[in-house]
Amino acid sequence: MPKTSKKENKKEKKAKKVKQLPQSPKGMHDILPEDQPLWERIRNKARSIAGLYSFSRIDTHIVEKAEIFERGVGQESEIVQKQMFYIKTKDDDKLALQPEGTASVMRSYFENGLSRMGQPVKLYYEAPMFRYEQPQQARFRQFYQFGIEILGGESEPAYDAQAMLIPYKILESLKIKNITIKVNSIGCHNCRGNFLKKLQQYYKRHQKEVCKDCEKRIVTNPMRLLDCKNEKCQQVKIGAPVILDFLCSQCKAHFKKVMEFADELKLPYVIDHTLVRGLDYYNRTVFEIFSEKAPFALVAGGRYDYLSEMLGQGRIAAVGSSIGLNRVAGVLKEEGKGVLRSQPKVFLIHLGDEAKKKGLGLIQKLVEEGISIGESFGRESLKSQLRMADKEKALLALIIGQKEVFEESVIVRDMSSGVQETIPLTKIVEDIKKRLK
């Protein structure tokens, strides 16, 4: 048997190699055309409702100086410790992709003189966020948020209630069912210190019963002990001190008023004394919003009067919330409310070059009248174009051939019944409008 040469062996190995398709980075997903109508529906509802409550849009850049988050979010937070996407420039600047939107909005508030406007300033944003975490259900490395922020003015409990109300109304407008708001107060620096001491003492007695992350949190970030989702820690959490028992008189009064406003607004809330937030800048009111269909929060937010100080500015009152758009889209799909991709209601079929020319003009007429129309100029046969119209779920097919070009007419075909009728070109727009009604 003749031996194969080295060149032949190399050729065989190359032939066996399957070309690998380019892949998205881990934890990042495209929003495909078929999902865009659903996403636009969510965004449009959010923008519309925020606008009704006098919020103005702000777009911050997705890359910030890393210190904005290191100082604002907190050095001991998991975001800074584990999840930041850092960027090093040629000038050795330390930048980061934004892991959340609030610190960026606060930076812009001071940098661009928004603090000199009438207070409070009400802003909303929608943007991609980036966190280097282990991808799992509803957790991605790139995800999208719609957020509202109320900056400046007094530390007014009515605004805490409004920060809950607006995302609730957005979810309600999207027909998401069985919404629940979990709310708590984590107090201020004055009353939180005593609570944290008691919490550390309690967890030190149960140190061997908690997960490894919580063993570290006892020293580095004790508030996050109450936020742990590890099953091992759930029983220990039940007996932990309750922060509401440690609130100072001002924080108690503030929380009482927030609940009174929530009652007035008929918000479906429950008080959850284990609810905390993973970012250092929060104080007093914190909340998350859930739906029955999802085990994860769709909305998170709260008051953050200390953030401005953490960024080196004077203290200002601030409260806000953010909606996880990926999560909301997922719930809507789960509930069967995902919108199919928008299909042309009318499909143009041409037979020949002259018909194609005539068809271009007809498309323009229909578009100017707000009628959605599709076509497939690359196909020439009637059969293939009808098949395409069917795939696009068109209600009507407009057929133009040589005869129709000569007679200045169009054949209108009902795609469901197959019934056809010839209509003069001068009356086609009016005819289609009637049929689509």
C-alpha positions in Angstrom: 0.0 0.0 0.0 1.6 3.3 -1.1 2.5 5.8 1.7 0.9 9.2 1.8 3.1 12.2 1.7 3.3 14.9 4.5 1.6 17.4 2.1 -1.3 15.0 1.5 -1.7 14.4 5.3 -1.8 18.2 5.9 -4.5 18.5 3.2 -6.6 15.8 4.8 -6.3 17.4 8.2 -7.4 20.7 6.8 -10.3 19.1 5.0 -11.4 17.5 8.3 -11.3 20.8 10.2 -14.8 22.3 10.3 -14.9 26.0 10.0 -16.1 27.4 13.3 -18.7 30.1 13.1 -17.9 33.4 14.8 -19.5 33.4 18.3 -20.8 36.2 20.6 -18.7 36.8 23.7 -19.9 34.8 26.7 -23.0 36.1 28.3 -23.8 38.5 25.5 -26.8 38.1 23.2 -28.1 39.8 20.0 -31.6 41.3 20.0 -32.8 39.8 16.7 -35.2 41.5 14.2 -38.1 39.2 15.3 -37.7 40.5 18.9 -37.4 44.2 18.0 -41.1 45.0 18.1 -41.4 43.5 21.6 -38.4 45.6 22.8 -39.8 48.7 21.1 -43.1 48.2 22.8 -41.4 48.0 26.2 -39.2 51.0 25.5 -42.1 53.1 24.1 -44.2 52.3 27.2 -41.4 53.2 29.5 -40.6 56.5 27.7 -44.2 57.5 27.5 -45.0 56.9 31.2 -41.7 58.6 32.3 -42.6 61.6 30.1 -46.0 61.8 31.7 -44.4 62.2 35.1 -42.1 65.0 33.7 -38.9 63.0 33.4 -36.5 64.1 30.7 -34.1 61.8 28.9 -30.4 61.8 29.5 -27.8 59.7 27.6 -24.5 59.2 29.4 -21.5 57.5 27.8 -21.1 53.8 28.5 -17.4 54.2 29.4 -16.6 56.1 32.6 -13.5 56.7 34.7 -13.4 53.6 36.9 -13.2 55.7 40.0 -16.8 56.8 39.4 -18.0 53.3 40.2 -15.2 52.4 42.7 -16.1 55.3 44.9 -19.9 55.4 44.1 -20.8 51.8 44.1 -18.3 50.8 46.8 -14.9 49.2 46.9 -16.3 46.1 48.8 -19.3 45.6 46.5 -19.3 42.5 44.3 -19.6 44.8 41.2 -16.2 46.4 41.9 -14.6 43.3 43.4 -15.6 40.9 40.7 -17.8 42.3 37.9 -16.3 45.4 36.4 -15.1 45.4 32.8 -11.9 47.5 33.0 -10.4 49.3 30.0 -6.8 50.6 30.0 -6.1 53.3 27.5 -2.8 54.2 25.7 -2.4 57.0 28.2 -2.9 54.6 31.1 -6.2 56.0 32.0 -8.3 53.5 34.0 -11.8 53.3 32.5 -14.7 50.9 32.9 -17.8 49.9 31.0 -20.7 51.1 33.1 -22.1 48.3 35.3 -25.1 50.5 36.3 -26.5 53.9 35.4 -27.0 55.8 38.6 -23.4 56.8 39.3 -23.0 58.1 35.7 -26.2 60.2 35.9 -25.0 61.7 39.2 -21.6 62.5 37.6 -23.4 64.2 34.7 -25.7 66.1 37.1 -22.7 67.9 38.7 -20.4 68.1 35.7 -23.0 69.7 33.4 -24.6 72.1 35.9 -27.9 70.3 36.3 -27.6 71.0 40.0 -28.2 74.7 39.2 -31.6 73.9 37.6 -34.9 73.9 39.4 -34.8 71.0 41.9 -35.4 68.2 41.9 -34.2 67.2 38.4 -36.1 64.2 37.0 -34.2 62.2 34.5 -34.6 58.9 32.7 -32.1 56.8 30.7 -32.0 53.6 28.7 -28.6 52.0 28.0 -26.6 48.8 28.0 -24.8 47.8 31.2 -21.9 45.4 31.6 -21.0 43.1 34.4 -18.4 40.3 34.3 -20.5 37.6 36.1 -21.3 34.0 35.5 -24.1 34.0 32.9 -27.2 32.3 34.1 -31.0 32.7 33.9 -31.7 36.5 33.7 -28.1 37.4 34.3 -26.0 38.5 31.4 -22.6 40.2 30.9 -24.3 42.8 28.7 -27.9 43.7 29.6 -30.2 46.7 29.2 -31.8 48.9 31.8 -34.4 51.7 31.7 -33.8 53.9 34.8 -35.4 56.9 36.4 -33.6 59.3 38.8 -34.9 62.1 41.0 -32.0 64.3 42.0 -31.9 67.3 44.3 -34.5 68.9 46.5 -35.5 67.5 49.8 -35.3 63.9 51.0 -39.1 63.7 50.3 -40.8 60.4 50.9 -43.3 61.1 48.2 -40.5 60.7 45.7 -39.6 57.3 47.1 -43.2 56.3 46.4 -43.0 57.8 42.9 -39.8 55.8 42.2 -41.8 52.7 42.9 -44.9 53.8 41.1 -43.4 54.6 37.7 -41.8 51.2 37.1 -44.9 49.5 38.5 -47.1 51.5 36.0 -44.7 50.5 33.2 -45.0 46.8 34.0 -48.8 47.1 34.5 -49.1 48.8 31.1 -47.3 45.9 29.5 -50.0 43.6 31.0 -47.6 41.8 33.3 -49.7 40.0 35.9 -49.5 39.6 39.7 -46.9 42.2 40.4 -45.5 42.5 43.9 -43.2 45.3 45.4 -40.9 44.2 48.2 -39.8 47.2 50.2 -37.6 47.8 53.2 -35.7 50.6 55.0 -32.0 50.2 55.6 -31.8 53.4 57.6 -29.0 56.0 57.6 -25.4 56.0 58.8 -26.6 57.0 62.3 -28.9 54.0 62.9 -27.2 51.5 60.6 -24.0 51.3 62.7 -25.8 49.6 65.7 -27.6 47.2 63.4 -24.4 46.1 61.6 -22.7 45.4 64.9 -25.6 43.2 66.0 -25.7 41.5 62.6 -21.9 40.8 62.7 -22.2 39.4 66.2 -25.1 37.1 65.2 -23.4 35.8 62.1 -20.1 35.2 63.9 -21.9 32.8 66.2 -23.2 31.0 63.0 -20.0 31.4 60.9 -19.6 27.7 60.3 -23.2 27.4 59.0 -22.9 29.9 56.1 -21.3 29.8 52.7 -17.7 30.9 52.0 -18.8 34.2 50.5 -20.8 35.0 53.6 -17.9 34.2 55.8 -16.0 37.0 54.1 -19.0 39.3 54.1 -19.2 39.2 57.9 -16.1 41.3 58.0 -16.1 43.2 54.6 -19.8 43.8 53.8 -22.2 42.6 56.5 -25.3 44.1 54.9 -25.0 41.7 52.0 -25.4 38.8 54.3 -29.1 39.3 54.1 -29.0 39.3 50.3 -27.3 35.9 50.0 -29.3 33.4 47.9 -27.3 30.4 48.8 -29.6 27.7 50.3 -27.1 27.0 53.1 -27.6 30.6 54.4 -31.4 30.7 54.4 -32.0 29.1 57.8 -29.4 31.4 59.4 -31.0 34.4 57.9 -34.3 33.7 59.6 -33.0 34.4 63.0 -30.9 37.5 62.0 -31.6 40.9 63.6 -34.2 43.0 61.9 -33.0 46.4 60.7 -36.5 48.0 61.2 -36.0 47.5 65.0 -32.8 49.8 64.8 -34.1 52.7 62.8 -33.6 56.2 64.3 -36.7 58.4 64.7 -36.1 60.3 61.5 -35.7 57.1 59.4 -38.8 55.6 61.1 -40.8 58.7 60.2 -39.5 58.7 56.7 -40.4 55.0 56.1 -43.9 55.5 57.6 -44.6 58.3 55.2 -43.3 56.2 52.2 -45.7 53.4 53.2 -48.6 55.9 53.6 -48.0 57.3 50.1 -47.7 53.7 48.7 -51.1 52.9 50.3 -52.6 56.1 48.8 -51.3 55.0 45.4 -52.7 51.5 46.0 -49.3 49.9 45.3 -49.2 46.1 45.9 -46.3 46.1 48.4 -45.1 43.8 51.2 -42.4 44.8 53.7 -39.4 42.5 53.5 -37.0 43.2 56.3 -34.2 41.0 54.7 -34.2 43.1 51.5 -31.0 45.1 51.0 -29.2 46.4 47.9 -25.8 45.3 46.8 -24.5 48.9 46.2 -23.0 51.0 49.0 -24.7 54.3 48.1 -28.3 53.3 49.2 -29.9 54.6 52.4 -33.4 54.4 53.8 -35.9 53.1 51.3 -34.9 50.1 49.1 -37.3 48.0 47.0 -37.5 45.4 44.3 -40.5 44.5 42.0 -41.4 41.0 41.1 -43.9 39.2 38.9 -45.4 35.8 39.6 -43.8 34.3 36.5 -40.2 35.1 37.4 -38.0 34.1 40.4 -35.9 37.3 39.9 -36.5 41.0 40.3 -37.7 42.9 37.3 -37.0 46.3 39.0 -34.7 47.5 41.7 -34.2 50.8 43.3 -34.2 53.0 46.4 -32.9 56.2 48.0 -29.2 57.1 47.7 -28.6 60.4 49.5 -25.0 59.5 50.1 -23.9 58.9 46.5 -23.0 62.6 45.8 -20.8 62.7 48.9 -19.1 59.4 47.8 -18.3 61.2 44.5 -16.7 64.1 46.3 -19.6 66.5 46.2 -22.0 67.9 48.8 -24.8 65.7 49.9 -28.0 65.9 47.8 -31.3 64.0 48.1 -31.7 61.3 45.4 -33.9 58.4 44.7 -34.5 56.2 41.6 -35.1 52.8 40.1 -34.1 50.7 37.1 -36.0 48.2 35.1 -34.1 45.1 33.6 -35.3 45.2 30.0 -34.0 41.8 29.2 -35.9 40.4 32.2 -39.1 42.1 31.3 -38.9 40.9 27.6 -38.3 37.4 28.9 -41.4 37.5 31.2 -43.6 38.8 28.4 -42.4 36.0 26.1 -43.1 33.5 29.0 -46.6 34.8 29.4 -47.2 34.5 25.7 -47.2 38.3 25.2 -44.1 38.4 23.0 -44.8 40.3 19.9 -44.0 38.6 16.6 -41.8 40.5 14.3 -43.6 43.2 12.3 -44.7 41.8 8.9 -45.5 43.8 5.8 -49.3 43.9 5.4 -48.8 44.2 1.6 -46.3 42.5 -0.6 -45.4 43.7 -4.1 -44.9 41.0 -6.8 -43.3 42.1 -10.2 -43.0 40.2 -13.5 -40.3 41.8 -15.6 -38.1 44.9 -15.5 -40.8 47.3 -16.5 -43.0 46.0 -13.8 -40.1 46.4 -11.3 -39.7 50.0 -12.3 -43.5 50.6 -11.9 -43.4 48.8 -8.6 -40.7 51.1 -7.1 -43.0 54.0 -7.6 -45.9 52.2 -6.1 -43.9 51.3 -3.1 -43.1 54.9 -2.5 -46.8 55.9 -2.8 -47.8 53.4 -0.3 -45.0 54.2 2.2 -46.0 57.9 2.0 -49.5 56.8 3.1 -48.1 54.9 6.0 -48.8 51.4 4.5 -46.1 48.8 5.3 -45.0 46.9 2.1 -42.5 44.2 1.4 -41.0 43.0 -1.8 -38.4 40.6 -3.2 -36.7 42.2 -6.2 -34.1 39.5 -6.4 -36.7 36.9 -7.3 -38.3 36.8 -10.8 -40.8 34.0 -10.8 -44.4 34.5 -9.7 -44.3 31.3 -7.7 -41.2 32.2 -5.7 -42.5 35.7 -4.9 -45.9 34.4 -3.8 -44.1 32.0 -1.5 -42.1 34.9 -0.1 -45.4 36.9 0.4 -46.8 33.9 2.3 -43.7 33.6 4.5 -44.0 37.3 5.3 -47.6 36.7 6.3 -48.8 39.5 4.0 -52.5 40.1 3.9 -52.5 41.3 0.3 -50.2 40.7 -2.7 -50.0 43.4 -5.4 -49.1 41.8 -8.8 -47.7 43.9 -11.6 -46.9 42.3 -15.0 -46.4 43.6 -18.6 -50.2 43.8 -19.1 -50.6 45.8 -15.9 -47.8 48.2 -16.8 -49.5 48.8 -20.2 -53.0 49.2 -18.7 -51.8 51.2 -15.6 -53.4 48.7 -13.3 -52.5 46.4 -10.4 -53.8 42.9 -9.6 -54.7 42.8 -5.9 -54.7 39.2 -4.5 -56.2 38.3 -1.1 -53.6 36.0 0.4 -56.0 34.1 2.6 -58.7 33.4 0.0 -56.7 33.6 -3.2 -59.4 35.9 -4.7 -57.9 38.5 -7.2 -59.2 41.8 -8.6 -57.7 44.2 -11.1 -57.6 47.8 -9.7 -56.6 51.0 -11.7 -53.3 52.3 -10.5 -54.9 55.7 -9.8 -57.2 54.1 -7.2 -54.9 51.5 -5.7 -53.9 53.4 -2.5 -57.5 54.1 -1.7 -58.5 50.5 -2.4 -55.7 49.1 -0.2 -56.6 51.4 2.7 -60.2 50.1 2.6 -59.1 46.5 2.5 -56.7 46.8 5.4 -59.4 48.3 7.6 
